[in-house]
Amino acid sequence: MSDRATTVWTEIPVTDLDRSMEFYGKVFDWTMTRDETGPNPTVGFNAPTAGIHGHLYPGRPAVSGTGPTIHLAVPDSLSATTDRLKLAGGKVVMGPIEIPVGTFTYCEDLDGNSIGLFEAKAA
């Protein structure tokens, strides 16, 4: 049995890689990096944090309201990140929702992919 995390990588399918690169960069204040070396072009999250990372890739997103939800840590506050998401064209579905470890909001990106914006509770 491994002592590694059960989730090791996240991939989000998008219909327009450049448009989604701009969206995620604005919402999370990330510097996104395009990589053409693999079998498909990808755009890495490049968040300056420890933990599980991932990328965007050209693909077919799930139908809105279906598929997995990827929860991503906000770079500042949940409120500020939610405001940037709306300004960038994303949609708030539900929240904010408080849980013992923090607060999150269910949202959708430009393609209807389900994402959660997560702010950890202050220590």
Secondary structure, DSSP 4 states (H G I P E B T S, - for coil): ---S-S---EEEEES-HHHHHHHHHHHHT---EEE-SSSS-EEE---SSSS--EEEEE--PPPTT-S-EEEEE-SS-HHHHHHHHHHTT-EEEEEEEEETTEEEEEEE-TT--EEEEEEEPP-
